[in-house]
Amino acid sequence: MEKDFAKKLNWKPLINSLILGVACGTSMFILLNYNLVVGIVIGLIVFLFQSIWVYPHYLPNLYGHWKITDKSISYYDYSTWSKRIQAIFLPMFQSQVEVPFKNISSYSLVVNKHRNKWQPHYIILKLYDGHQVLLDLSWNLLKSGEPEKDVEWAVDFITSKLNQKTVQVLQM
């Protein structure tokens, strides 16, 4: 049994950054009397800004894919900026970190009581080694046909695997 949550990482951030860089570079090239050097420099600056600053900032919310199996939870580790940049430039070479249920001490559910689509809903896993893992539920709440059932299923499944009597619900 395996259930996926959120959107999988793909080439879209890199391609969008490249398209934006080319569009801005071409526009500057034409606007500045066909100055090739300025067009290339502006295009590169825009490409790098988009791919190294903008997308890494939003990557966990846009592409926070994770999955549950009978034995573990797997997720993409975006804990550092360099891991996020590497994920943008080499998305198909990213492997998920697997956390067996025996390594999870407890978990909490964070919900937005206003249901604003820009504020995330997520699960916080507390591991025995002291680390915390955030698992995004926002994508499923926005895109799934039965969003409440997905969240309810995940909560029930994790609760049963951890033998936890209740789940702590935190409201934003």
WORA-V288892 format. One line per field, one symbol per residue. burial: b if it has 16 or more other C-alpha atoms within 10 Angstrom, else e. Layout:
burial->???
This chain:
burial->eeebbbbebeeebbeebbebbbbbbbebbeeeeeeeeebbbbbbebbbebbbeebbeebbbbbbbbbbeeebbbbbbbeeeeebbebbbebeeeeeebbebeebebbbbbbbeeeeeeebbbbbbbbeeeeebbbbbbbbbeeeeebeebbeebbeebbeeeeeeeeeeeee
